[in-house]
Amino acid sequence: MTLTMYGIKNCDTVAKARKWLEDRGLAYGFHDYKAAGIDRPRLEAWVEELGWEPLLNRAGTTFRKLDEADKQNIDREKAIGLMLANPSMIKRPVLDLGDRRLVGFKPDLYEAALG
């Protein structure tokens, strides 16, 4: 199984998830979507699989700095547009297991999926 972690290099949660994988000797690729961006087809596939709500990071500073109008009436298309324009609005990390994805880092979920 090839693992790919999507996130931002300087995110504390991503660092914890990376350490968890490394401590268990699990190899993975890393895609920094702040530096490399994210393509629409991949993001749309994630939204189809997981829903846009778990992927949109409303707690982060990028979302909080949006104009109030941009924060209102969010639907699938508006959420995808916001995340494409501001990849740091994508909840982190997204761990691609090949057949499914995990959003965020919870050690028990990683253990269940990979342990």
ABEGO torsion letter per residue (X at the ends): XBBBBBEBAABAAAAAAAAAAAAAGBBBBBBBAAAAEBBAAAAAAAAAAAEAAAABBAABAAAAABBAAAABGBBAAAAAAAAAABAAABBOBBBBAGABBBBEBBAAAAAAAAX
